Amino acid sequence: MKRKFPMNNNQQTTETSVSTEKLQRMLELILIPTLFFTIIGSFHIHFMLTAGDWDFWLDWKDREWWITISPVMAITFCSALQFFFWKNFRLPIGATFAIMALLLGEWVVRISGFHLWSNYPINLVTPATFLAGALVLDAILLLTRSMLLTAIFGGSLFALTFFPSNWAWLAAYHVPIEFHGQVMTAADLIGFEYIRTGTPEYIRIIERGTLRTFGQHSVAVSSFFSAFLCILVYAMWWFVGKAFATVAYIKERI
Amino acid sequence: METQNDNNNAVSNPGLKKAKYYLLHGPRLALCMAITLAIYLFAIWYQFSYAHLYGLDAHDPVFDTYWMTWFYTEITLEILVATCLWGYLWITRDRNINDITPNEEIRRYFSFALYLAMYAWTLYWGVSYFTEQDGAWHQVVTRDTSFTPSHIMIFYLSFPMYIITGVATLLYAHTRLPLYQQEGISLSHVILVTGPFMILPNVGLNEWGHAFWFMEEFFAAPLHWGFVILGWCGLALCGVHLQIVRRVVAILNDMEEKNEKKVSNE
């Protein structure tokens, strides 16, 4: 697709090769947005139905589950698209492309669906960002040109940058508040104030087990566990991307 | 609209060639996208206007008036659209599919890419916008029917729309493009269409589960993971893109070689 056609003996571009170049660019202009919108759909449904609850609501963004689950579920499509773009076109943009698609899909619905339709304040339903991790992932693939090294270093950093890159906007909501004799975060209080009949409190999965008080470093433990999982998931999804980008034909009737 | 005569005119007409003959169906795609957008914006306005007013209690007669009427109307229209579009593509199929010029084949690949663009557009609305919007309704409102104001738009409007478009891409490829006649059925294309299509039958499991034991809405629940796996099939577009790119580049290489020979002979 990137190939330029040779010039003739007089070193002048022929009429055909000029139109060929334009034609190829025009084809790219159709195919790339097509892929972008398809990935918004595919990646978004994957993410919202595996990690969505932690991403929808401010009071689900805890120090354990949110940090552990979100990067692992988000690195999947980043890896698959890195395979597609890098192996076929030598473009180190797969992860950023995937994350931009996911974030665009999320923001449109958070504003239109959750904020304008269901009337929740936008800070209760702000999606998390993965952009820092995606940029790191693409940069490491570009520098190392290796799936294995990208899985180890890129996968780890994708998870480890997740909490710090979100902390700038999230920190204010983790301030402790005493309310009716109970200590809770500002995020908890906002969640209690805005009733969700379809998602009662007993469904909220946050801050469970002994990790929540374990040496006061639950964020670090969760992040490193997520980093370990991201390495494995990245490697697996590289091959998922390869499988889906297969050019194969079936002769028999199906 | 897709007859061989028209296509030959498009190729032989220098004016059309100058004006990017391969984008013959570009305006038609833009129109279809605009119509789809208008339909969805109207559907969203309808939800904003009447969901909280008349969509909370399925046993209220006014629910039937405002929501079930919409449901029956959209199902009827979808059957009509599917019949017309698929019928048109089949009736106007090329019966001499292996006897076309390289320029014409390139034009058809562009048209195929435009059909895929339309599929991507409808897929976005179905599995991204309306699916998460379903969460914005059901994580807030407890359900008492499978035909809620959000379900009527997601399951029975936006999903059938992308299924209709997806099947149209398959029909277009197999009735217009020589590659699929010669090589067989494209595995990635079939996955790209049938995977998201199966999301609609999977609604059966979803509604059964939500009606049987799980009236609340926890999006990450295993009950929903069928949608997830079927959603992955969108990645198969990568394989379809590779097929298009490789074939178009091969045609252009052939044309370039012929052109070079012609220049050197002169």
HADDOCK unambig.tbl for C-alpha pairs under 7 A between the chains (distance, minus, plus):
assign (segid A and resid 1 and name CA) (segid B and resid 245 and name CA) 6.58 0.50 0.50
assign (segid A and resid 1 and name CA) (segid B and resid 249 and name CA) 6.93 0.50 0.50
assign (segid A and resid 8 and name CA) (segid B and resid 260 and name CA) 6.78 0.50 0.50
assign (segid A and resid 16 and name CA) (segid B and resid 256 and name CA) 7.00 0.50 0.50
assign (segid A and resid 27 and name CA) (segid B and resid 110 and name CA) 6.93 0.50 0.50
assign (segid A and resid 30 and name CA) (segid B and resid 113 and name CA) 6.73 0.50 0.50
assign (segid A and resid 30 and name CA) (segid B and resid 114 and name CA) 7.00 0.50 0.50
assign (segid A and resid 31 and name CA) (segid B and resid 113 and name CA) 6.67 0.50 0.50
assign (segid A and resid 34 and name CA) (segid B and resid 116 and name CA) 6.88 0.50 0.50
assign (segid A and resid 34 and name CA) (segid B and resid 117 and name CA) 4.77 0.50 0.50
assign (segid A and resid 34 and name CA) (segid B and resid 120 and name CA) 5.61 0.50 0.50
assign (segid A and resid 35 and name CA) (segid B and resid 237 and name CA) 6.89 0.50 0.50
assign (segid A and resid 37 and name CA) (segid B and resid 120 and name CA) 5.47 0.50 0.50
assign (segid A and resid 37 and name CA) (segid B and resid 121 and name CA) 6.23 0.50 0.50
assign (segid A and resid 37 and name CA) (segid B and resid 124 and name CA) 5.74 0.50 0.50
assign (segid A and resid 38 and name CA) (segid B and resid 120 and name CA) 4.86 0.50 0.50
assign (segid A and resid 38 and name CA) (segid B and resid 123 and name CA) 6.48 0.50 0.50
assign (segid A and resid 38 and name CA) (segid B and resid 124 and name CA) 6.19 0.50 0.50
assign (segid A and resid 38 and name CA) (segid B and resid 234 and name CA) 6.16 0.50 0.50
assign (segid A and resid 39 and name CA) (segid B and resid 234 and name CA) 6.83 0.50 0.50
assign (segid A and resid 40 and name CA) (segid B and resid 124 and name CA) 6.30 0.50 0.50
assign (segid A and resid 40 and name CA) (segid B and resid 128 and name CA) 6.56 0.50 0.50
assign (segid A and resid 41 and name CA) (segid B and resid 123 and name CA) 6.15 0.50 0.50
assign (segid A and resid 41 and name CA) (segid B and resid 124 and name CA) 4.60 0.50 0.50
assign (segid A and resid 41 and name CA) (segid B and resid 127 and name CA) 5.06 0.50 0.50
assign (segid A and resid 41 and name CA) (segid B and resid 128 and name CA) 4.55 0.50 0.50
assign (segid A and resid 42 and name CA) (segid B and resid 127 and name CA) 6.97 0.50 0.50
assign (segid A and resid 42 and name CA) (segid B and resid 231 and name CA) 4.89 0.50 0.50
assign (segid A and resid 42 and name CA) (segid B and resid 232 and name CA) 5.78 0.50 0.50
assign (segid A and resid 42 and name CA) (segid B and resid 234 and name CA) 5.46 0.50 0.50
assign (segid A and resid 44 and name CA) (segid B and resid 128 and name CA) 5.68 0.50 0.50
assign (segid A and resid 45 and name CA) (segid B and resid 127 and name CA) 5.92 0.50 0.50
assign (segid A and resid 45 and name CA) (segid B and resid 128 and name CA) 6.01 0.50 0.50
assign (segid A and resid 45 and name CA) (segid B and resid 228 and name CA) 6.23 0.50 0.50
assign (segid A and resid 45 and name CA) (segid B and resid 231 and name CA) 6.44 0.50 0.50
assign (segid A and resid 46 and name CA) (segid B and resid 228 and name CA) 4.68 0.50 0.50
assign (segid A and resid 46 and name CA) (segid B and resid 231 and name CA) 6.38 0.50 0.50
assign (segid A and resid 48 and name CA) (segid B and resid 219 and name CA) 6.84 0.50 0.50
assign (segid A and resid 49 and name CA) (segid B and resid 219 and name CA) 5.07 0.50 0.50
assign (segid A and resid 49 and name CA) (segid B and resid 220 and name CA) 4.54 0.50 0.50
assign (segid A and resid 49 and name CA) (segid B and resid 224 and name CA) 6.31 0.50 0.50
assign (segid A and resid 49 and name CA) (segid B and resid 225 and name CA) 6.79 0.50 0.50
assign (segid A and resid 49 and name CA) (segid B and resid 228 and name CA) 6.59 0.50 0.50
assign (segid A and resid 50 and name CA) (segid B and resid 220 and name CA) 4.38 0.50 0.50
assign (segid A and resid 51 and name CA) (segid B and resid 220 and name CA) 5.86 0.50 0.50
assign (segid A and resid 52 and name CA) (segid B and resid 219 and name CA) 6.28 0.50 0.50
assign (segid A and resid 52 and name CA) (segid B and resid 220 and name CA) 6.35 0.50 0.50
assign (segid A and resid 53 and name CA) (segid B and resid 218 and name CA) 6.91 0.50 0.50
assign (segid A and resid 53 and name CA) (segid B and resid 219 and name CA) 6.00 0.50 0.50
assign (segid A and resid 53 and name CA) (segid B and resid 220 and name CA) 6.58 0.50 0.50
assign (segid A and resid 84 and name CA) (segid B and resid 238 and name CA) 6.85 0.50 0.50
assign (segid A and resid 105 and name CA) (segid B and resid 128 and name CA) 6.23 0.50 0.50
assign (segid A and resid 105 and name CA) (segid B and resid 129 and name CA) 6.82 0.50 0.50
assign (segid A and resid 109 and name CA) (segid B and resid 129 and name CA) 5.97 0.50 0.50
assign (segid A and resid 109 and name CA) (segid B and resid 132 and name CA) 6.66 0.50 0.50
assign (segid A and resid 109 and name CA) (segid B and resid 133 and name CA) 6.14 0.50 0.50
assign (segid A and resid 113 and name CA) (segid B and resid 133 and name CA) 5.14 0.50 0.50
assign (segid A and resid 113 and name CA) (segid B and resid 136 and name CA) 5.69 0.50 0.50
assign (segid A and resid 114 and name CA) (segid B and resid 136 and name CA) 5.01 0.50 0.50
assign (segid A and resid 117 and name CA) (segid B and resid 48 and name CA) 5.97 0.50 0.50
assign (segid A and resid 118 and name CA) (segid B and resid 136 and name CA) 6.29 0.50 0.50
assign (segid A and resid 118 and name CA) (segid B and resid 137 and name CA) 6.83 0.50 0.50
assign (segid A and resid 196 and name CA) (segid B and resid 139 and name CA) 6.07 0.50 0.50
assign (segid A and resid 196 and name CA) (segid B and resid 140 and name CA) 4.41 0.50 0.50
assign (segid A and resid 197 and name CA) (segid B and resid 139 and name CA) 6.80 0.50 0.50
assign (segid A and resid 197 and name CA) (segid B and resid 140 and name CA) 5.09 0.50 0.50
assign (segid A and resid 197 and name CA) (segid B and resid 141 and name CA) 5.64 0.50 0.50
assign (segid A and resid 197 and name CA) (segid B and resid 142 and name CA) 6.11 0.50 0.50
assign (segid A and resid 198 and name CA) (segid B and resid 138 and name CA) 5.72 0.50 0.50
assign (segid A and resid 198 and name CA) (segid B and resid 139 and name CA) 4.23 0.50 0.50
assign (segid A and resid 198 and name CA) (segid B and resid 140 and name CA) 4.76 0.50 0.50
assign (segid A and resid 198 and name CA) (segid B and resid 141 and name CA) 5.17 0.50 0.50
assign (segid A and resid 198 and name CA) (segid B and resid 142 and name CA) 4.77 0.50 0.50
assign (segid A and resid 198 and name CA) (segid B and resid 216 and name CA) 4.90 0.50 0.50
assign (segid A and resid 198 and name CA) (segid B and resid 217 and name CA) 5.56 0.50 0.50
assign (segid A and resid 199 and name CA) (segid B and resid 139 and name CA) 5.06 0.50 0.50
assign (segid A and resid 199 and name CA) (segid B and resid 140 and name CA) 6.69 0.50 0.50
assign (segid A and resid 199 and name CA) (segid B and resid 216 and name CA) 5.91 0.50 0.50
assign (segid A and resid 199 and name CA) (segid B and resid 217 and name CA) 5.69 0.50 0.50
assign (segid A and resid 199 and name CA) (segid B and resid 218 and name CA) 6.72 0.50 0.50
assign (segid A and resid 244 and name CA) (segid B and resid 188 and name CA) 6.68 0.50 0.50
assign (segid A and resid 244 and name CA) (segid B and resid 235 and name CA) 5.82 0.50 0.50
assign (segid A and resid 244 and name CA) (segid B and resid 236 and name CA) 4.61 0.50 0.50
assign (segid A and resid 244 and name CA) (segid B and resid 238 and name CA) 6.77 0.50 0.50
assign (segid A and resid 244 and name CA) (segid B and resid 239 and name CA) 6.15 0.50 0.50
assign (segid A and resid 245 and name CA) (segid B and resid 236 and name CA) 5.92 0.50 0.50
assign (segid A and resid 245 and name CA) (segid B and resid 238 and name CA) 4.86 0.50 0.50
assign (segid A and resid 245 and name CA) (segid B and resid 239 and name CA) 3.82 0.50 0.50
assign (segid A and resid 246 and name CA) (segid B and resid 188 and name CA) 6.74 0.50 0.50
assign (segid A and resid 246 and name CA) (segid B and resid 239 and name CA) 5.12 0.50 0.50
assign (segid A and resid 247 and name CA) (segid B and resid 188 and name CA) 6.92 0.50 0.50
assign (segid A and resid 247 and name CA) (segid B and resid 239 and name CA) 5.47 0.50 0.50
assign (segid A and resid 247 and name CA) (segid B and resid 242 and name CA) 6.96 0.50 0.50
assign (segid A and resid 247 and name CA) (segid B and resid 243 and name CA) 6.29 0.50 0.50
assign (segid A and resid 248 and name CA) (segid B and resid 186 and name CA) 6.10 0.50 0.50
assign (segid A and resid 248 and name CA) (segid B and resid 187 and name CA) 5.59 0.50 0.50
assign (segid A and resid 249 and name CA) (segid B and resid 183 and name CA) 6.14 0.50 0.50
assign (segid A and resid 249 and name CA) (segid B and resid 184 and name CA) 5.35 0.50 0.50
assign (segid A and resid 249 and name CA) (segid B and resid 185 and name CA) 5.19 0.50 0.50
assign (segid A and resid 249 and name CA) (segid B and resid 186 and name CA) 4.57 0.50 0.50
assign (segid A and resid 249 and name CA) (segid B and resid 187 and name CA) 5.39 0.50 0.50
assign (segid A and resid 250 and name CA) (segid B and resid 184 and name CA) 5.23 0.50 0.50
assign (segid A and resid 250 and name CA) (segid B and resid 185 and name CA) 4.93 0.50 0.50
assign (segid A and resid 250 and name CA) (segid B and resid 186 and name CA) 6.41 0.50 0.50
assign (segid A and resid 250 and name CA) (segid B and resid 187 and name CA) 6.40 0.50 0.50
assign (segid A and resid 251 and name CA) (segid B and resid 183 and name CA) 6.97 0.50 0.50
assign (segid A and resid 251 and name CA) (segid B and resid 184 and name CA) 4.72 0.50 0.50
assign (segid A and resid 251 and name CA) (segid B and resid 185 and name CA) 6.46 0.50 0.50
